[in-house]
């Protein structure tokens, strides 16, 4: 390959994790304040910000359009929402946090007693200082979310309730960007764009994929890379409905979410279970400490991978996260803020995704040119001339594994799987052996 792992151009001046991570974090900070939903201006504004980095296209699907068993809903417009107590003080204010308003709430403008208001209030008693995230996408309902500690302070009396929203025919919009490769075969990279001010879920995924697309602009690749930023469920279904003709060209795919914290990392296999992207994930490591991914089998619950992996499509698409959705206490609460994600974790996640792309692009088949016994590696500067070590280094073991399995029938991915070593380590060892004239390259292995 021509170097996904080597290109150091704009917008990144250095390949260090902290530099990469800081660039991603800055973009996540820009995205965080916007009130996004499955439709509406927040998604358009988000795509507008991403356009500062990449030539992203905004695609529109009209309300009322059937997408398989679903229908694109009316567009949701939100202007303001608040609750005032009898003294006129705002005790809940959408403008203070867009999580305060249940997403897709219908309009309300009334004065009501506390007993009635409480039927529309959502809290987290077990996390009394946090605001929950709630939605009502496909029903006519309204509600507010607040910290349970503040809920307990509400006094009897009348409250002014204003939800200045509107549902009207419009469009669902999603963003799409294509990095052209030498082949029409594509890698689908997807992040959901519908969540409001939740930093890990999924400002982190949006920012990482955008920076990855920008990073790859000057890179020549074999595969083409299609980046899609769409609302959860209804957005991926809309994209699938509009692109059924393209699906035979989808060779690999990843859904990204929750990639900004220090958990995991976690990978959920595609429905196929043994797709190349699944195999590559098992041979990928995260961070300087080389943490292997926790690999989980596919299940039909989660993010948009479940749409791509539905039986009618069965695409080779896995889910990559740091902390898995629903497993961290900050999930879908106001604690999923910009303090929860960190540049160093975003940088490590970026490198993890880039390593997976390196494996897709750089999976070639080596042939041992000295197959009768082991070559004397020290003659080639590949092993210490001083012997007697109690254990071999990881690089030495990688040399030995490549040489032993370089029989023309095993690709680098095959060797990484057999050895239990990271693909990146096997690839570097194979490159060194090729430079030393000990193996030849029988060609790129496409799966």
C-alpha positions as CSV (number, residue, x, y, z in Angstrom):
1,X,0.0,0.0,0.0
2,X,1.1,3.6,-0.4
3,X,0.9,4.3,3.3
4,X,-2.2,5.0,5.3
5,X,0.2,4.5,8.3
6,X,2.8,6.8,6.8
7,X,1.0,9.8,5.6
8,X,1.7,12.8,7.8
9,X,0.1,15.7,5.9
10,X,-2.6,18.1,6.9
11,X,-4.5,18.4,9.1
12,X,-2.0,16.5,11.3
13,X,1.6,17.7,11.6
14,X,2.7,14.7,13.6
15,X,1.5,11.0,14.0
16,X,1.8,11.1,17.8
17,X,-1.4,10.0,19.7
18,X,-1.7,13.2,21.6
19,X,-1.6,15.3,18.4
20,X,-4.1,13.1,16.6
21,X,-6.2,12.9,19.6
22,X,-6.2,16.7,20.2
23,X,-7.3,17.4,16.7
24,X,-10.2,14.9,17.1
25,X,-11.1,16.4,20.5
26,X,-11.2,19.9,19.1
27,X,-13.8,18.8,16.5
28,X,-15.8,16.9,19.2
29,X,-15.9,20.1,21.2
30,X,-17.4,22.0,18.2
31,X,-20.1,19.3,17.7
32,X,-21.0,18.9,21.4
33,X,-23.4,21.9,22.0
34,X,-25.6,21.1,19.0
35,X,-29.1,19.7,19.6
36,X,-29.2,16.8,17.1
37,X,-32.1,14.5,16.5
38,X,-33.1,12.0,13.8
39,X,-34.2,15.1,11.7
40,X,-33.8,18.8,12.0
41,X,-31.4,21.7,11.9
42,X,-29.0,20.2,14.4
43,X,-28.0,17.5,11.9
44,X,-27.6,20.0,9.1
45,X,-25.4,22.2,11.3
46,X,-23.3,19.2,12.3
47,X,-22.8,18.3,8.6
48,X,-21.9,22.0,8.0
49,X,-19.1,21.7,10.6
50,X,-17.8,18.4,9.1
51,X,-17.7,20.2,5.7
52,X,-14.8,22.3,7.1
53,X,-12.7,19.2,7.1
54,X,-13.9,17.0,4.2
55,X,-16.1,17.4,1.1
56,X,-19.1,15.8,2.7
57,X,-22.3,15.7,0.7
58,X,-25.7,16.3,2.4
59,X,-28.3,13.8,1.3
60,X,-32.0,14.4,1.9
61,X,-34.9,11.9,2.1
62,X,-38.4,13.5,2.3
63,X,-40.8,12.9,5.2
64,X,-43.2,10.1,4.4
65,X,-40.7,8.1,2.3
66,X,-41.0,4.4,3.0
67,X,-37.6,2.7,3.9
68,X,-38.4,-1.0,4.1
69,X,-40.8,-1.3,7.1
70,X,-40.2,2.2,8.3
71,X,-41.4,5.7,7.3
72,X,-39.3,8.8,7.4
73,X,-41.0,11.0,10.1
74,X,-41.9,14.6,9.9
75,X,-39.0,16.9,10.6
76,X,-38.7,18.1,14.2
77,X,-38.1,21.8,14.9
78,X,-37.2,23.0,18.4
79,X,-37.0,26.7,19.3
80,X,-37.2,26.7,23.1
81,X,-38.5,24.7,26.1
82,X,-38.6,25.5,29.8
83,X,-40.6,25.1,33.0
84,X,-41.1,28.0,35.4
85,X,-42.2,27.8,39.0
86,X,-44.8,30.1,40.6
87,X,-42.1,32.7,41.2
88,X,-41.2,32.8,37.5
89,X,-37.9,31.1,38.0
90,X,-36.8,28.6,35.3
91,X,-36.3,25.3,37.0
92,X,-35.8,23.4,33.7
93,X,-34.3,25.2,30.7
94,X,-33.5,23.6,27.3
95,X,-31.1,26.4,26.6
96,X,-29.0,25.4,29.6
97,X,-28.8,21.8,28.4
98,X,-30.5,20.3,25.4
99,X,-30.8,17.1,27.3
100,X,-33.5,18.8,29.5
101,X,-36.0,18.4,26.7
102,X,-37.1,14.9,25.7
103,X,-36.1,14.6,22.0
104,X,-39.0,14.9,19.6
105,X,-41.4,16.4,22.1
106,X,-44.6,17.8,20.7
107,X,-45.5,21.5,21.5
108,X,-47.0,22.5,24.9
109,X,-47.9,25.9,26.3
110,X,-49.8,25.5,29.6
111,X,-50.0,26.1,33.3
112,X,-50.4,22.9,35.2
113,X,-50.1,21.6,38.8
114,X,-47.1,19.6,40.0
115,X,-49.0,16.4,40.0
116,X,-49.7,16.6,36.3
117,X,-46.2,17.9,35.5
118,X,-44.6,15.0,37.3
119,X,-46.1,12.6,34.7
120,X,-43.8,14.2,32.1
121,X,-40.6,14.4,34.1
122,X,-37.8,11.8,33.8
123,X,-35.0,11.4,36.3
124,X,-32.3,8.9,37.4
125,X,-32.9,8.2,41.2
126,X,-29.7,6.1,41.3
127,X,-27.7,8.9,39.7
128,X,-29.4,11.9,41.4
129,X,-27.1,14.6,40.0
130,X,-27.4,13.6,36.3
131,X,-29.8,14.5,33.6
132,X,-31.0,11.5,31.6
133,X,-31.4,11.4,27.7
134,X,-34.8,10.4,26.5
135,X,-36.5,10.3,23.1
136,X,-40.0,10.0,21.7
137,X,-39.3,9.7,18.0
138,X,-42.2,7.8,16.7
139,X,-45.1,8.9,19.0
140,X,-46.7,12.1,20.0
141,X,-45.5,12.8,23.5
142,X,-43.6,15.4,25.4
143,X,-41.4,15.5,28.5
144,X,-38.5,17.0,30.4
145,X,-35.5,15.4,31.9
146,X,-33.8,16.7,35.1
147,X,-31.6,15.7,37.9
148,X,-33.4,13.7,40.5
149,X,-32.0,15.8,43.3
150,X,-33.7,18.9,41.8
151,X,-36.8,16.9,41.2
152,X,-37.1,16.2,44.9
153,X,-37.0,20.0,45.6
154,X,-40.1,20.7,43.6
155,X,-42.9,22.3,45.7
156,X,-46.6,21.9,45.2
157,X,-48.2,24.6,43.1
158,X,-48.7,25.6,39.5
159,X,-45.9,25.5,36.9
160,X,-45.7,27.2,33.5
161,X,-44.7,24.7,30.8
162,X,-43.5,25.8,27.4
163,X,-42.4,23.4,24.7
164,X,-41.9,25.5,21.6
165,X,-41.5,22.8,19.0
166,X,-43.1,21.7,15.7
167,X,-43.3,18.6,13.6
168,X,-43.9,19.3,9.9
169,X,-43.0,17.6,6.5
170,X,-39.4,18.1,5.7
171,X,-36.4,15.8,5.3
172,X,-34.2,13.3,7.0
173,X,-30.6,14.3,6.2
174,X,-27.4,12.4,6.3
175,X,-23.8,13.1,5.3
176,X,-21.7,11.0,2.9
177,X,-18.1,11.3,1.8
178,X,-16.2,8.9,-0.6
179,X,-12.5,8.4,-0.6
180,X,-11.8,6.9,-4.0
181,X,-9.4,4.0,-4.2
182,X,-8.1,1.9,-7.1
183,X,-10.9,-0.6,-6.7
184,X,-14.7,-0.1,-6.8
185,X,-14.7,-2.5,-3.8
186,X,-15.7,-0.4,-0.7
187,X,-15.1,-0.2,3.0
188,X,-18.1,1.3,4.8
189,X,-17.3,3.5,7.8
190,X,-20.4,4.7,9.7
191,X,-21.2,6.8,12.8
192,X,-24.6,7.9,14.1
193,X,-25.3,11.6,14.0
194,X,-28.6,11.8,15.9
195,X,-27.5,12.2,19.5
196,X,-27.5,15.7,21.1
197,X,-24.9,16.7,23.7
198,X,-23.4,13.3,24.4
199,X,-19.6,13.4,23.9
200,X,-18.7,9.7,23.8
201,X,-22.0,8.7,22.2
202,X,-21.3,9.9,19.6
203,X,-19.4,13.2,19.1
204,X,-16.3,11.0,19.5
205,X,-17.3,8.7,16.6
206,X,-18.3,11.6,14.3
207,X,-15.1,13.5,15.0
208,X,-12.8,10.5,14.7
209,X,-14.2,9.4,11.3
210,X,-14.1,12.9,10.0
211,X,-10.5,13.3,10.9
212,X,-9.7,9.9,9.5
213,X,-11.3,10.9,6.2
214,X,-9.3,14.2,6.2
215,X,-6.1,12.2,7.1
216,X,-6.6,9.9,4.1
217,X,-7.1,12.6,1.5
218,X,-3.7,12.3,0.0
219,X,-3.4,8.5,0.5
220,X,-3.6,6.1,-2.4
221,X,-5.6,3.0,-1.4
222,X,-6.8,-0.2,-3.0
223,X,-10.2,0.0,-1.5
224,X,-12.6,2.9,-1.7
225,X,-13.8,4.2,1.6
226,X,-17.3,5.4,2.1
227,X,-17.9,7.5,5.2
228,X,-21.6,7.8,6.3
229,X,-22.9,10.0,9.1
230,X,-26.6,9.3,9.6
231,X,-29.3,9.2,12.3
232,X,-29.5,6.0,14.2
233,X,-31.7,3.2,12.8
234,X,-33.9,5.3,10.5
235,X,-30.8,6.9,8.9
236,X,-28.9,3.7,8.2
237,X,-32.2,2.2,6.8
238,X,-32.6,5.3,4.6
239,X,-29.0,4.9,3.3
240,X,-29.5,1.2,2.7
241,X,-32.7,1.8,0.8
242,X,-31.0,4.4,-1.4
243,X,-27.9,2.3,-2.0
244,X,-29.1,-1.3,-2.5
245,X,-27.4,-1.2,-5.9
246,X,-24.1,-0.5,-4.3
247,X,-24.2,-3.2,-1.5
248,X,-22.5,-5.9,-3.6
249,X,-19.4,-3.7,-3.6
250,X,-19.3,-3.4,0.2
251,X,-16.3,-5.6,1.1
252,X,-15.8,-4.6,4.7
253,X,-17.4,-2.2,7.2
254,X,-17.2,-0.7,10.7
255,X,-19.7,1.2,12.9
256,X,-18.0,3.5,15.4
257,X,-19.3,4.8,18.6
258,X,-18.1,5.6,22.1
259,X,-14.4,5.8,21.1
260,X,-13.3,8.6,23.4
261,X,-13.1,7.1,26.9
262,X,-10.5,4.8,28.4
263,X,-12.6,1.6,28.5
264,X,-12.4,-1.6,26.5
265,X,-11.6,-1.7,23.7
266,X,-14.5,-3.7,22.4
267,X,-15.4,-5.2,19.1
268,X,-18.7,-7.0,18.1
269,X,-18.4,-9.3,15.2
270,X,-20.5,-9.1,12.1
271,X,-23.4,-11.5,11.7
272,X,-21.1,-13.6,9.5
273,X,-18.8,-14.0,12.4
274,X,-15.7,-14.8,10.2
275,X,-15.5,-11.8,7.9
276,X,-12.1,-10.4,7.3
277,X,-12.9,-7.3,9.4
278,X,-13.8,-9.7,12.3
279,X,-10.5,-11.5,11.9
280,X,-8.5,-8.3,11.7
281,X,-10.2,-7.0,14.9
282,X,-8.9,-10.0,16.7
283,X,-5.4,-9.2,15.5
284,X,-5.6,-5.5,16.4
285,X,-4.1,-3.9,19.6
286,X,-4.9,-0.5,21.2
287,X,-2.6,2.0,22.8
288,X,1.1,1.8,23.7
289,X,0.3,-1.0,26.1
290,X,-0.9,-3.1,23.2
291,X,-4.3,-4.0,24.7
292,X,-6.2,-6.6,22.7
293,X,-9.8,-6.0,21.8
294,X,-12.5,-7.8,23.7
295,X,-14.3,-9.7,21.0
296,X,-18.0,-10.4,21.3
297,X,-20.2,-12.4,19.0
298,X,-22.9,-10.7,17.0
299,X,-26.2,-9.9,18.6
300,X,-29.2,-8.2,17.0
301,X,-29.1,-5.3,19.5
302,X,-26.9,-2.3,19.5
303,X,-26.2,0.4,17.0
304,X,-26.6,0.4,13.2
305,X,-24.5,-2.7,12.6
306,X,-27.7,-4.6,13.3
307,X,-29.3,-2.9,10.2
308,X,-26.3,-3.6,8.0
309,X,-26.2,-7.2,9.4
310,X,-29.9,-7.9,9.0
311,X,-30.5,-11.1,7.1
312,X,-31.6,-9.3,3.9
313,X,-28.2,-7.6,3.7
314,X,-25.8,-9.6,5.9
315,X,-23.0,-7.2,5.2
316,X,-19.6,-7.8,6.8
317,X,-19.9,-4.9,9.2
318,X,-18.7,-5.0,12.8
319,X,-19.0,-2.5,15.8
320,X,-16.0,-0.9,17.3
321,X,-16.1,0.9,20.7
322,X,-14.0,1.6,23.7
323,X,-16.6,1.1,26.5
324,X,-19.5,-0.8,25.2
325,X,-22.8,1.0,25.0
326,X,-25.0,0.7,28.1
327,X,-22.1,-0.5,30.3
328,X,-20.6,2.7,31.6
329,X,-22.5,4.9,34.2
330,X,-22.2,8.0,32.0
331,X,-24.1,6.4,29.2
332,X,-27.1,8.4,28.0
333,X,-26.7,11.0,30.8
334,X,-25.3,14.5,31.2
335,X,-22.1,12.9,32.6
336,X,-21.2,11.9,29.0
337,X,-19.7,15.3,28.6
338,X,-16.4,16.7,27.2
339,X,-14.6,15.9,30.5
340,X,-15.5,12.2,30.0
341,X,-13.6,11.9,26.7
342,X,-9.9,12.6,26.4
343,X,-7.5,13.4,23.5
344,X,-5.2,10.5,24.4
345,X,-8.0,8.0,24.2
346,X,-9.3,9.5,20.9
347,X,-5.7,9.3,19.6
348,X,-5.4,5.6,20.6
349,X,-8.8,4.8,19.0
350,X,-7.7,6.6,15.8
351,X,-4.6,4.4,15.6
352,X,-6.6,1.3,16.2
353,X,-8.9,2.1,13.3
354,X,-6.0,3.1,11.1
355,X,-4.2,-0.2,12.0
356,X,-7.3,-2.1,10.9
357,X,-7.3,-0.2,7.6
358,X,-3.6,-1.0,7.2
359,X,-4.4,-4.6,7.6
360,X,-7.1,-4.4,4.9
361,X,-4.8,-2.6,2.6
362,X,-1.6,-4.5,3.4
363,X,-2.5,-8.1,3.6
364,X,-0.1,-9.8,1.2
365,X,1.2,-13.4,0.9
366,X,4.9,-14.0,1.5
367,X,7.0,-16.8,0.2
368,X,10.1,-18.0,2.1
369,X,13.1,-18.0,-0.2
370,X,15.2,-20.0,2.2
371,X,12.7,-22.6,3.4
372,X,15.1,-25.4,4.4
373,X,15.6,-24.7,8.0
374,X,15.8,-21.3,9.6
375,X,17.9,-18.6,7.9
376,X,20.8,-17.3,10.1
377,X,19.0,-14.1,11.0
378,X,22.0,-12.5,12.6
379,X,23.7,-12.5,9.1
380,X,21.0,-10.1,8.0
381,X,21.0,-7.8,11.0
382,X,17.7,-9.3,12.2
383,X,18.9,-11.1,15.4
384,X,21.5,-10.4,18.1
385,X,24.9,-12.0,17.5
386,X,25.0,-12.6,21.3
387,X,23.0,-15.7,22.1
388,X,21.7,-17.3,25.3
389,X,18.7,-15.2,25.9
390,X,16.0,-16.7,28.0
391,X,13.2,-15.5,25.7
392,X,13.0,-14.1,22.2
393,X,11.7,-10.6,21.5
394,X,8.3,-10.1,19.9
395,X,9.9,-9.0,16.7
396,X,12.1,-12.1,16.6
397,X,9.1,-14.3,17.1
398,X,7.3,-12.4,14.3
399,X,10.3,-13.2,12.0
400,X,10.1,-16.8,12.9
401,X,6.3,-17.1,12.4
402,X,6.5,-15.3,9.0
403,X,9.3,-17.5,7.8
404,X,7.6,-20.7,9.0
405,X,4.3,-20.0,7.4
406,X,5.5,-18.2,4.3
407,X,4.8,-21.2,2.1
408,X,2.7,-19.3,-0.4
409,X,-0.6,-20.4,1.1
410,X,-0.7,-18.1,4.1
411,X,-1.4,-14.3,4.0
412,X,-0.1,-12.0,6.7
413,X,-3.5,-12.1,8.3
414,X,-3.4,-15.9,8.4
415,X,0.0,-15.7,10.0
416,X,-1.2,-13.1,12.6
417,X,-4.1,-15.3,13.5
418,X,-2.0,-18.5,13.8
419,X,0.7,-16.8,15.9
420,X,-1.7,-14.8,18.1
421,X,0.4,-11.7,17.4
422,X,-0.8,-8.2,16.2
423,X,-1.1,-7.9,12.5
424,X,1.0,-4.7,12.6
425,X,3.9,-6.7,14.2
426,X,3.7,-9.4,11.6
427,X,3.5,-6.9,8.8
428,X,6.6,-5.0,10.0
429,X,8.5,-8.3,10.3
430,X,7.5,-9.4,6.8
431,X,8.6,-6.1,5.4
432,X,12.0,-6.4,7.0
433,X,12.4,-10.0,5.8
434,X,11.4,-8.9,2.3
435,X,14.0,-6.1,2.4
436,X,16.6,-8.7,3.5
437,X,15.8,-10.9,0.6
438,X,14.5,-13.7,2.7
439,X,10.9,-13.6,1.5
440,X,9.2,-12.5,-1.7
441,X,5.8,-10.9,-2.1
442,X,3.3,-13.1,-4.0
443,X,0.8,-10.2,-4.1
444,X,-2.0,-8.5,-2.3
445,X,-4.6,-10.8,-0.8
446,X,-8.2,-9.5,-1.2
447,X,-10.8,-11.2,0.8
